[in-house]
């Protein structure tokens, strides 16, 4: 997830994220891996388990198809087989496979079939293994469904740029993002500056495709993107210009879509984000009132007040081709490969491809015609895109990820850590406390910032000092982390558990401080970790806190500060922490299992 760090840190960071645990799923839909589903946890005797690792946006579809297959005659040909599906983000799956899929207990069973959102991930995987003189794991494969990358925009904003009659592209985004008048240049000063939502290309296929497309737009090519092209100064300047318009990064696109949907319910969708790079399917889901693509039991979708439209970049775009990769891995047996091919054939049958279409994907089987819900009524166009970009060669893909780590927008982050007495409680085995684990995770996360990022450390507990403010203390002021990383590390190591938890006070104070010193050239954010509930009798009103956060966040959209919360341990007030994060259009993370804190910290930092 390491967009802005050197290549060596990129490898370390993604390797850490590869072990994301189930607790990470609370981050507006999750990003890492999920439990196996779609079959039986206990495979019947004599049956072959075919484990699949699939990208999150299609886990519901693949689970549905796997259940049908497991009950069909096709699953019994050549011996009984059971397909089981687990959710693994494309970039996470790539890194796990590059490392031989370590620790199956933590990361789920080693897959027989890997289906990332794009075949580009297979190319990156093979290149990373070739760089280590290892054999390829991902053989050539065919798509069983497709969805193009689009720029999703609220309809009025797209119309202000000339949609649907005028083609829109990355050059238009760059021009508007760099215009000091922002949306005022298009007659809408009330919308503020142009704000782009983008995820991390080390995790997210939409972000990887968008970053590739940006480079093509900068070179005015549609194929043959080369390492030499990436090194051109004007290409670098174009990429940095686009990244400068980013509101904040995220581990998954659902973070942006859920935040946008909540803003829309309050009538404020036009001040949160101007555009988000997502897959076409996500626009369909959003406009149906299901922004994360998953309906909980009893949940009734409500269409947004302001729908999104899909802009197909005029310079060209890429398809997420959802390959069905039967791995050439030492743990995959010939019988498992045979069973996997049987499931692949089952998925490509016309009746099952019609189910693919129902979920908002374009069928991979040409016998099935593209139709509803891929239509203008849902903000998309089955006749687009007109220009399709070629996937670059593997070395170019790897270089693009390395360059993004340098070009992404810089961050200004206040780390806020709870040092209340309960942080001294045991966490897992080995005699370590919750604070011990949090300290190790926080110091590790420091390496995920690039040197130019600005980071400070604040700790909080009731009565931490006798003077006002008495409930929090800045151990290291916000400054360039290339200069103060060692100082923050040393301060973290010195932390000890103390008294109560003044949660509401420190949340408001930290938010206010960042807004007062807001830097418009950076992502301004608070990362707040706590293991408890508010214990401050002087400030017990959470509704007052939430109202103040919402009003200031929406009232001055030119100074957005977000509070990313981490609920740490089983006693953390996850509901309140989620409401605090949502009030600032951020995301809440669940580290109920204290041993997952390292992975959760890694996911949180992916937003910067």
HELIX and SHEET records of a PDB file:
HELIX    1   1 UNK A    7  UNK A   17  1                                  11    
HELIX    2   2 UNK A   22  UNK A   26  5                                   5    
HELIX    3   3 UNK A   56  UNK A   58  5                                   3    
HELIX    4   4 UNK A   59  UNK A   70  1                                  12    
HELIX    5   5 UNK A   73  UNK A   76  5                                   4    
HELIX    6   6 UNK A   90  UNK A   98  1                                   9    
HELIX    7   7 UNK A  104  UNK A  107  1                                   4    
HELIX    8   8 UNK A  120  UNK A  131  1                                  12    
HELIX    9   9 UNK A  155  UNK A  160  1                                   6    
HELIX   10  10 UNK A  170  UNK A  178  1                                   9    
HELIX   11  11 UNK A  182  UNK A  186  5                                   5    
HELIX   12  12 UNK A  189  UNK A  191  5                                   3    
HELIX   13  13 UNK A  205  UNK A  219  1                                  15    
HELIX   14  14 UNK A  227  UNK A  230  1                                   4    
HELIX   15  15 UNK A  233  UNK A  243  1                                  11    
HELIX   16  16 UNK A  253  UNK A  265  1                                  13    
HELIX   17  17 UNK A  269  UNK A  271  5                                   3    
HELIX   18  18 UNK A  280  UNK A  287  1                                   8    
HELIX   19  19 UNK A  334  UNK A  347  1                                  14    
HELIX   20  20 UNK A  350  UNK A  358  1                                   9    
HELIX   21  21 UNK A  376  UNK A  378  5                                   3    
HELIX   22  22 UNK A  394  UNK A  407  1                                  14    
HELIX   23  23 UNK A  421  UNK A  424  5                                   4    
HELIX   24  24 UNK A  434  UNK A  446  1                                  13    
HELIX   25  25 UNK A  481  UNK A  493  1                                  13    
HELIX   26  26 UNK A  503  UNK A  516  1                                  14    
HELIX   27  27 UNK A  542  UNK A  555  1                                  14    
HELIX   28  28 UNK A  557  UNK A  559  5                                   3    
HELIX   29  29 UNK A  574  UNK A  583  1                                  10    
HELIX   30  30 UNK A  594  UNK A  596  5                                   3    
HELIX   31  31 UNK A  597  UNK A  605  1                                   9    
SHEET    1   A 4 UNK A  81  UNK A  87  0                                        
SHEET    2   A 4 UNK A  48  UNK A  54  1                                        
SHEET    3   A 4 UNK A 113  UNK A 115  1                                        
SHEET    4   A 4 UNK A 325  UNK A 326 -1                                        
SHEET    1   B 4 UNK A 196  UNK A 197  0                                        
SHEET    2   B 4 UNK A 275  UNK A 279  1                                        
SHEET    3   B 4 UNK A 145  UNK A 154 -1                                        
SHEET    4   B 4 UNK A 308  UNK A 311 -1                                        
SHEET    1   C 4 UNK A 196  UNK A 197  0                                        
SHEET    2   C 4 UNK A 275  UNK A 279  1                                        
SHEET    3   C 4 UNK A 145  UNK A 154 -1                                        
SHEET    4   C 4 UNK A 319  UNK A 320 -1                                        
SHEET    1   D 4 UNK A 196  UNK A 197  0                                        
SHEET    2   D 4 UNK A 275  UNK A 279  1                                        
SHEET    3   D 4 UNK A 145  UNK A 154 -1                                        
SHEET    4   D 4 UNK A 362  UNK A 363 -1                                        
SHEET    1   E 6 UNK A 472  UNK A 480  0                                        
SHEET    2   E 6 UNK A 454  UNK A 460 -1                                        
SHEET    3   E 6 UNK A 411  UNK A 418  1                                        
SHEET    4   E 6 UNK A 523  UNK A 530  1                                        
SHEET    5   E 6 UNK A 562  UNK A 568  1                                        
SHEET    6   E 6 UNK A 588  UNK A 591  1                                        
END                                                                             
